[in-house]
Amino acid sequence: MTSTILLIFLSFCIGTGVWLFFLYAVKKGEFDDIEGPKYRMLDDDDVEEKTKDDEVGKL
């Protein structure tokens, strides 16, 4: 009986610790934008093409 109570208490403490760690990570911004970086590289090419066209037009 005492081992069951001890295991329930330990699992509650571990679960609370994991939950607090998750809240800390959310507050620090670890999960803000996970989709953006893979699309950001596609937007960089358009900026370079516009600058090349502007330089050719100035000649």
PDB file of N, CA, C and O in Angstrom, chain B, residues numbered from 101:
ATOM      1  N   MET B 101       0.825  -1.198   0.000  1.00  0.00           N
ATOM      2  CA  MET B 101       0.000   0.000   0.000  1.00  0.00           C
ATOM      3  C   MET B 101       0.865   1.257   0.000  1.00  0.00           C
ATOM      4  O   MET B 101       0.568   2.222  -0.704  1.00  0.00           O
ATOM      5  N   THR B 102       1.929   1.241   0.787  1.00  0.00           N
ATOM      6  CA  THR B 102       2.776   2.434   0.840  1.00  0.00           C
ATOM      7  C   THR B 102       3.520   2.633  -0.474  1.00  0.00           C
ATOM      8  O   THR B 102       3.774   3.767  -0.878  1.00  0.00           O
ATOM      9  N   SER B 103       3.868   1.543  -1.140  1.00  0.00           N
ATOM     10  CA  SER B 103       4.561   1.694  -2.424  1.00  0.00           C
ATOM     11  C   SER B 103       3.628   2.286  -3.480  1.00  0.00           C
ATOM     12  O   SER B 103       4.082   3.037  -4.344  1.00  0.00           O
ATOM     13  N   THR B 104       2.350   1.969  -3.429  1.00  0.00           N
ATOM     14  CA  THR B 104       1.384   2.540  -4.371  1.00  0.00           C
ATOM     15  C   THR B 104       1.239   4.036  -4.152  1.00  0.00           C
ATOM     16  O   THR B 104       1.205   4.809  -5.109  1.00  0.00           O
ATOM     17  N   ILE B 105       1.155   4.442  -2.902  1.00  0.00           N
ATOM     18  CA  ILE B 105       1.044   5.872  -2.584  1.00  0.00           C
ATOM     19  C   ILE B 105       2.314   6.596  -2.998  1.00  0.00           C
ATOM     20  O   ILE B 105       2.252   7.706  -3.525  1.00  0.00           O
ATOM     21  N   LEU B 106       3.462   5.978  -2.764  1.00  0.00           N
ATOM     22  CA  LEU B 106       4.733   6.576  -3.162  1.00  0.00           C
ATOM     23  C   LEU B 106       4.822   6.719  -4.678  1.00  0.00           C
ATOM     24  O   LEU B 106       5.272   7.754  -5.169  1.00  0.00           O
ATOM     25  N   LEU B 107       4.407   5.710  -5.424  1.00  0.00           N
ATOM     26  CA  LEU B 107       4.448   5.777  -6.884  1.00  0.00           C
ATOM     27  C   LEU B 107       3.482   6.826  -7.431  1.00  0.00           C
ATOM     28  O   LEU B 107       3.804   7.521  -8.395  1.00  0.00           O
ATOM     29  N   ILE B 108       2.310   6.944  -6.829  1.00  0.00           N
ATOM     30  CA  ILE B 108       1.357   7.975  -7.255  1.00  0.00           C
ATOM     31  C   ILE B 108       1.934   9.358  -6.995  1.00  0.00           C
ATOM     32  O   ILE B 108       1.823  10.245  -7.842  1.00  0.00           O
ATOM     33  N   PHE B 109       2.545   9.550  -5.842  1.00  0.00           N
ATOM     34  CA  PHE B 109       3.147  10.844  -5.511  1.00  0.00           C
ATOM     35  C   PHE B 109       4.302  11.170  -6.455  1.00  0.00           C
ATOM     36  O   PHE B 109       4.416  12.302  -6.923  1.00  0.00           O
ATOM     37  N   LEU B 110       5.158  10.189  -6.737  1.00  0.00           N
ATOM     38  CA  LEU B 110       6.284  10.420  -7.646  1.00  0.00           C
ATOM     39  C   LEU B 110       5.813  10.724  -9.067  1.00  0.00           C
ATOM     40  O   LEU B 110       6.372  11.601  -9.726  1.00  0.00           O
ATOM     41  N   SER B 111       4.813  10.024  -9.539  1.00  0.00           N
ATOM     42  CA  SER B 111       4.309  10.297 -10.885  1.00  0.00           C
ATOM     43  C   SER B 111       3.658  11.676 -10.952  1.00  0.00           C
ATOM     44  O   SER B 111       3.760  12.361 -11.970  1.00  0.00           O
ATOM     45  N   PHE B 112       2.995  12.082  -9.885  1.00  0.00           N
ATOM     46  CA  PHE B 112       2.424  13.427  -9.839  1.00  0.00           C
ATOM     47  C   PHE B 112       3.520  14.485  -9.874  1.00  0.00           C
ATOM     48  O   PHE B 112       3.389  15.488 -10.575  1.00  0.00           O
ATOM     49  N   CYS B 113       4.597  14.271  -9.127  1.00  0.00           N
ATOM     50  CA  CYS B 113       5.710  15.228  -9.114  1.00  0.00           C
ATOM     51  C   CYS B 113       6.400  15.297 -10.474  1.00  0.00           C
ATOM     52  O   CYS B 113       6.730  16.387 -10.942  1.00  0.00           O
ATOM     53  N   ILE B 114       6.619  14.170 -11.103  1.00  0.00           N
ATOM     54  CA  ILE B 114       7.259  14.150 -12.423  1.00  0.00           C
ATOM     55  C   ILE B 114       6.358  14.819 -13.458  1.00  0.00           C
ATOM     56  O   ILE B 114       6.835  15.597 -14.285  1.00  0.00           O
ATOM     57  N   GLY B 115       5.074  14.524 -13.418  1.00  0.00           N
ATOM     58  CA  GLY B 115       4.134  15.155 -14.350  1.00  0.00           C
ATOM     59  C   GLY B 115       4.064  16.657 -14.167  1.00  0.00           C
ATOM     60  O   GLY B 115       4.001  17.401 -15.145  1.00  0.00           O
ATOM     61  N   THR B 116       4.075  17.109 -12.919  1.00  0.00           N
ATOM     62  CA  THR B 116       4.069  18.549 -12.647  1.00  0.00           C
ATOM     63  C   THR B 116       5.355  19.194 -13.144  1.00  0.00           C
ATOM     64  O   THR B 116       5.324  20.297 -13.690  1.00  0.00           O
ATOM     65  N   GLY B 117       6.482  18.518 -12.960  1.00  0.00           N
ATOM     66  CA  GLY B 117       7.756  19.048 -13.444  1.00  0.00           C
ATOM     67  C   GLY B 117       7.793  19.172 -14.959  1.00  0.00           C
ATOM     68  O   GLY B 117       8.270  20.175 -15.488  1.00  0.00           O
ATOM     69  N   VAL B 118       7.299  18.175 -15.650  1.00  0.00           N
ATOM     70  CA  VAL B 118       7.253  18.222 -17.120  1.00  0.00           C
ATOM     71  C   VAL B 118       6.321  19.323 -17.584  1.00  0.00           C
ATOM     72  O   VAL B 118       6.632  20.030 -18.543  1.00  0.00           O
ATOM     73  N   TRP B 119       5.189  19.481 -16.927  1.00  0.00           N
ATOM     74  CA  TRP B 119       4.235  20.538 -17.281  1.00  0.00           C
ATOM     75  C   TRP B 119       4.843  21.922 -17.063  1.00  0.00           C
ATOM     76  O   TRP B 119       4.668  22.808 -17.900  1.00  0.00           O
ATOM     77  N   LEU B 120       5.557  22.122 -15.947  1.00  0.00           N
ATOM     78  CA  LEU B 120       6.207  23.410 -15.690  1.00  0.00           C
ATOM     79  C   LEU B 120       7.312  23.683 -16.708  1.00  0.00           C
ATOM     80  O   LEU B 120       7.487  24.821 -17.144  1.00  0.00           O
ATOM     81  N   PHE B 121       8.055  22.650 -17.086  1.00  0.00           N
ATOM     82  CA  PHE B 121       9.089  22.816 -18.108  1.00  0.00           C
ATOM     83  C   PHE B 121       8.474  23.193 -19.450  1.00  0.00           C
ATOM     84  O   PHE B 121       9.026  24.026 -20.169  1.00  0.00           O
ATOM     85  N   PHE B 122       7.349  22.594 -19.792  1.00  0.00           N
ATOM     86  CA  PHE B 122       6.656  22.935 -21.029  1.00  0.00           C
ATOM     87  C   PHE B 122       6.170  24.382 -21.000  1.00  0.00           C
ATOM     88  O   PHE B 122       6.314  25.101 -21.989  1.00  0.00           O
ATOM     89  N   LEU B 123       5.600  24.814 -19.885  1.00  0.00           N
ATOM     90  CA  LEU B 123       5.156  26.208 -19.772  1.00  0.00           C
ATOM     91  C   LEU B 123       6.329  27.172 -19.886  1.00  0.00           C
ATOM     92  O   LEU B 123       6.196  28.236 -20.491  1.00  0.00           O
ATOM     93  N   TYR B 124       7.472  26.817 -19.315  1.00  0.00           N
ATOM     94  CA  TYR B 124       8.670  27.645 -19.425  1.00  0.00           C
ATOM     95  C   TYR B 124       9.118  27.751 -20.882  1.00  0.00           C
ATOM     96  O   TYR B 124       9.479  28.835 -21.339  1.00  0.00           O
ATOM     97  N   ALA B 125       9.098  26.650 -21.606  1.00  0.00           N
ATOM     98  CA  ALA B 125       9.512  26.656 -23.011  1.00  0.00           C
ATOM     99  C   ALA B 125       8.555  27.481 -23.861  1.00  0.00           C
ATOM    100  O   ALA B 125       8.993  28.189 -24.769  1.00  0.00           O
ATOM    101  N   VAL B 126       7.265  27.403 -23.584  1.00  0.00           N
ATOM    102  CA  VAL B 126       6.292  28.205 -24.330  1.00  0.00           C
ATOM    103  C   VAL B 126       6.506  29.682 -24.041  1.00  0.00           C
ATOM    104  O   VAL B 126       6.429  30.508 -24.950  1.00  0.00           O
ATOM    105  N   LYS B 127       6.771  30.021 -22.795  1.00  0.00           N
ATOM    106  CA  LYS B 127       6.977  31.422 -22.420  1.00  0.00           C
ATOM    107  C   LYS B 127       8.242  31.990 -23.062  1.00  0.00           C
ATOM    108  O   LYS B 127       8.278  33.171 -23.408  1.00  0.00           O
ATOM    109  N   LYS B 128       9.271  31.174 -23.224  1.00  0.00           N
ATOM    110  CA  LYS B 128      10.522  31.626 -23.836  1.00  0.00           C
ATOM    111  C   LYS B 128      10.451  31.674 -25.360  1.00  0.00           C
ATOM    112  O   LYS B 128      11.390  32.151 -25.997  1.00  0.00           O
ATOM    113  N   GLY B 129       9.359  31.191 -25.964  1.00  0.00           N
ATOM    114  CA  GLY B 129       9.186  31.303 -27.408  1.00  0.00           C
ATOM    115  C   GLY B 129       9.730  30.149 -28.215  1.00  0.00           C
ATOM    116  O   GLY B 129      10.012  30.317 -29.402  1.00  0.00           O
ATOM    117  N   GLU B 130       9.887  28.997 -27.624  1.00  0.00           N
ATOM    118  CA  GLU B 130      10.414  27.851 -28.358  1.00  0.00           C
ATOM    119  C   GLU B 130       9.455  27.348 -29.428  1.00  0.00           C
ATOM    120  O   GLU B 130       9.894  26.725 -30.395  1.00  0.00           O
ATOM    121  N   PHE B 131       8.172  27.597 -29.281  1.00  0.00           N
ATOM    122  CA  PHE B 131       7.181  27.064 -30.206  1.00  0.00           C
ATOM    123  C   PHE B 131       6.468  28.169 -30.979  1.00  0.00           C
ATOM    124  O   PHE B 131       5.351  27.960 -31.453  1.00  0.00           O
ATOM    125  N   ASP B 132       7.087  29.332 -31.116  1.00  0.00           N
ATOM    126  CA  ASP B 132       6.418  30.455 -31.761  1.00  0.00           C
ATOM    127  C   ASP B 132       6.150  30.204 -33.242  1.00  0.00           C
ATOM    128  O   ASP B 132       4.997  30.218 -33.673  1.00  0.00           O
ATOM    129  N   ASP B 133       7.185  29.979 -34.009  1.00  0.00           N
ATOM    130  CA  ASP B 133       7.011  29.834 -35.453  1.00  0.00           C
ATOM    131  C   ASP B 133       7.845  28.663 -35.945  1.00  0.00           C
ATOM    132  O   ASP B 133       9.047  28.796 -36.176  1.00  0.00           O
ATOM    133  N   ILE B 134       7.205  27.527 -36.101  1.00  0.00           N
ATOM    134  CA  ILE B 134       7.953  26.367 -36.570  1.00  0.00           C
ATOM    135  C   ILE B 134       7.817  26.177 -38.076  1.00  0.00           C
ATOM    136  O   ILE B 134       8.567  25.393 -38.656  1.00  0.00           O
ATOM    137  N   GLU B 135       6.897  26.857 -38.717  1.00  0.00           N
ATOM    138  CA  GLU B 135       6.695  26.715 -40.154  1.00  0.00           C
ATOM    139  C   GLU B 135       7.447  27.781 -40.951  1.00  0.00           C
ATOM    140  O   GLU B 135       7.755  27.558 -42.122  1.00  0.00           O
ATOM    141  N   GLY B 136       7.744  28.905 -40.364  1.00  0.00           N
ATOM    142  CA  GLY B 136       8.324  30.031 -41.076  1.00  0.00           C
ATOM    143  C   GLY B 136       9.696  29.810 -41.678  1.00  0.00           C
ATOM    144  O   GLY B 136       9.900  30.175 -42.837  1.00  0.00           O
ATOM    145  N   PRO B 137      10.656  29.231 -40.957  1.00  0.00           N
ATOM    146  CA  PRO B 137      12.002  29.114 -41.514  1.00  0.00           C
ATOM    147  C   PRO B 137      12.089  28.315 -42.813  1.00  0.00           C
ATOM    148  O   PRO B 137      12.929  28.621 -43.659  1.00  0.00           O
ATOM    149  N   LYS B 138      11.252  27.310 -42.988  1.00  0.00           N
ATOM    150  CA  LYS B 138      11.358  26.532 -44.226  1.00  0.00           C
ATOM    151  C   LYS B 138      10.799  27.288 -45.420  1.00  0.00           C
ATOM    152  O   LYS B 138      11.141  26.962 -46.557  1.00  0.00           O
ATOM    153  N   TYR B 139       9.954  28.285 -45.201  1.00  0.00           N
ATOM    154  CA  TYR B 139       9.437  29.095 -46.303  1.00  0.00           C
ATOM    155  C   TYR B 139      10.237  30.382 -46.499  1.00  0.00           C
ATOM    156  O   TYR B 139      10.134  31.014 -47.550  1.00  0.00           O
ATOM    157  N   ARG B 140      11.019  30.772 -45.522  1.00  0.00           N
ATOM    158  CA  ARG B 140      11.791  32.006 -45.613  1.00  0.00           C
ATOM    159  C   ARG B 140      12.832  31.933 -46.717  1.00  0.00           C
ATOM    160  O   ARG B 140      13.123  32.942 -47.360  1.00  0.00           O
ATOM    161  N   MET B 141      13.398  30.753 -46.947  1.00  0.00           N
ATOM    162  CA  MET B 141      14.406  30.632 -47.999  1.00  0.00           C
ATOM    163  C   MET B 141      13.792  30.810 -49.383  1.00  0.00           C
ATOM    164  O   MET B 141      14.494  31.201 -50.315  1.00  0.00           O
ATOM    165  N   LEU B 142      12.518  30.535 -49.537  1.00  0.00           N
ATOM    166  CA  LEU B 142      11.869  30.736 -50.830  1.00  0.00           C
ATOM    167  C   LEU B 142      11.639  32.219 -51.111  1.00  0.00           C
ATOM    168  O   LEU B 142      11.630  32.631 -52.271  1.00  0.00           O
ATOM    169  N   ASP B 143      11.453  33.016 -50.076  1.00  0.00           N
ATOM    170  CA  ASP B 143      11.233  34.447 -50.251  1.00  0.00           C
ATOM    171  C   ASP B 143      12.519  35.191 -50.566  1.00  0.00           C
ATOM    172  O   ASP B 143      12.461  36.266 -51.163  1.00  0.00           O
ATOM    173  N   ASP B 144      13.675  34.665 -50.190  1.00  0.00           N
ATOM    174  CA  ASP B 144      14.938  35.348 -50.428  1.00  0.00           C
ATOM    175  C   ASP B 144      15.260  35.458 -51.915  1.00  0.00           C
ATOM    176  O   ASP B 144      15.862  36.451 -52.323  1.00  0.00           O
ATOM    177  N   ASP B 145      14.891  34.493 -52.733  1.00  0.00           N
ATOM    178  CA  ASP B 145      15.200  34.521 -54.158  1.00  0.00           C
ATOM    179  C   ASP B 145      14.487  35.671 -54.866  1.00  0.00           C
ATOM    180  O   ASP B 145      15.061  36.287 -55.764  1.00  0.00           O
ATOM    181  N   ASP B 146      13.271  35.965 -54.488  1.00  0.00           N
ATOM    182  CA  ASP B 146      12.530  37.044 -55.126  1.00  0.00           C
ATOM    183  C   ASP B 146      13.189  38.396 -54.883  1.00  0.00           C
ATOM    184  O   ASP B 146      13.170  39.255 -55.764  1.00  0.00           O
ATOM    185  N   VAL B 147      13.764  38.596 -53.722  1.00  0.00           N
ATOM    186  CA  VAL B 147      14.417  39.865 -53.408  1.00  0.00           C
ATOM    187  C   VAL B 147      15.648  40.046 -54.281  1.00  0.00           C
ATOM    188  O   VAL B 147      15.898  41.154 -54.756  1.00  0.00           O
ATOM    189  N   GLU B 148      16.419  38.999 -54.506  1.00  0.00           N
ATOM    190  CA  GLU B 148      17.620  39.097 -55.332  1.00  0.00           C
ATOM    191  C   GLU B 148      17.263  39.373 -56.791  1.00  0.00           C
ATOM    192  O   GLU B 148      17.962  40.142 -57.450  1.00  0.00           O
ATOM    193  N   GLU B 149      16.207  38.774 -57.309  1.00  0.00           N
ATOM    194  CA  GLU B 149      15.817  39.005 -58.696  1.00  0.00           C
ATOM    195  C   GLU B 149      15.366  40.444 -58.904  1.00  0.00           C
ATOM    196  O   GLU B 149      15.667  41.029 -59.945  1.00  0.00           O
ATOM    197  N   LYS B 150      14.667  41.022 -57.963  1.00  0.00           N
ATOM    198  CA  LYS B 150      14.223  42.409 -58.092  1.00  0.00           C
ATOM    199  C   LYS B 150      15.405  43.362 -58.103  1.00  0.00           C
ATOM    200  O   LYS B 150      15.393  44.342 -58.848  1.00  0.00           O
ATOM    201  N   THR B 151      16.430  43.100 -57.292  1.00  0.00           N
ATOM    202  CA  THR B 151      17.580  43.995 -57.272  1.00  0.00           C
ATOM    203  C   THR B 151      18.371  43.885 -58.572  1.00  0.00           C
ATOM    204  O   THR B 151      18.918  44.886 -59.034  1.00  0.00           O
ATOM    205  N   LYS B 152      18.447  42.701 -59.173  1.00  0.00           N
ATOM    206  CA  LYS B 152      19.148  42.557 -60.451  1.00  0.00           C
ATOM    207  C   LYS B 152      18.403  43.299 -61.559  1.00  0.00           C
ATOM    208  O   LYS B 152      19.035  43.929 -62.407  1.00  0.00           O
ATOM    209  N   ASP B 153      17.086  43.237 -61.566  1.00  0.00           N
ATOM    210  CA  ASP B 153      16.309  43.944 -62.576  1.00  0.00           C
ATOM    211  C   ASP B 153      16.448  45.454 -62.424  1.00  0.00           C
ATOM    212  O   ASP B 153      16.506  46.175 -63.420  1.00  0.00           O
ATOM    213  N   ASP B 154      16.500  45.931 -61.197  1.00  0.00           N
ATOM    214  CA  ASP B 154      16.650  47.365 -60.967  1.00  0.00           C
ATOM    215  C   ASP B 154      18.008  47.858 -61.447  1.00  0.00           C
ATOM    216  O   ASP B 154      18.103  48.957 -61.993  1.00  0.00           O
ATOM    217  N   GLU B 155      19.070  47.060 -61.252  1.00  0.00           N
ATOM    218  CA  GLU B 155      20.398  47.477 -61.688  1.00  0.00           C
ATOM    219  C   GLU B 155      20.495  47.491 -63.209  1.00  0.00           C
ATOM    220  O   GLU B 155      21.154  48.371 -63.762  1.00  0.00           O
ATOM    221  N   VAL B 156      19.873  46.561 -63.896  1.00  0.00           N
ATOM    222  CA  VAL B 156      19.904  46.518 -65.357  1.00  0.00           C
ATOM    223  C   VAL B 156      19.141  47.708 -65.918  1.00  0.00           C
ATOM    224  O   VAL B 156      19.559  48.291 -66.918  1.00  0.00           O
ATOM    225  N   GLY B 157      18.048  48.070 -65.301  1.00  0.00           N
ATOM    226  CA  GLY B 157      17.260  49.201 -65.769  1.00  0.00           C
ATOM    227  C   GLY B 157      17.980  50.531 -65.613  1.00  0.00           C
ATOM    228  O   GLY B 157      17.686  51.470 -66.352  1.00  0.00           O
ATOM    229  N   LYS B 158      18.908  50.640 -64.680  1.00  0.00           N
ATOM    230  CA  LYS B 158      19.635  51.892 -64.452  1.00  0.00           C
ATOM    231  C   LYS B 158      20.729  52.112 -65.487  1.00  0.00           C
ATOM    232  O   LYS B 158      21.174  53.246 -65.666  1.00  0.00           O
ATOM    233  N   LEU B 159      21.177  51.061 -66.175  1.00  0.00           N
ATOM    234  CA  LEU B 159      22.239  51.216 -67.167  1.00  0.00           C
ATOM    235  C   LEU B 159      21.653  51.857 -68.365  1.00  0.00           C
ATOM    236  O   LEU B 159      22.358  52.094 -69.345  1.00  0.00           O
TER     237      LEU B 159
END
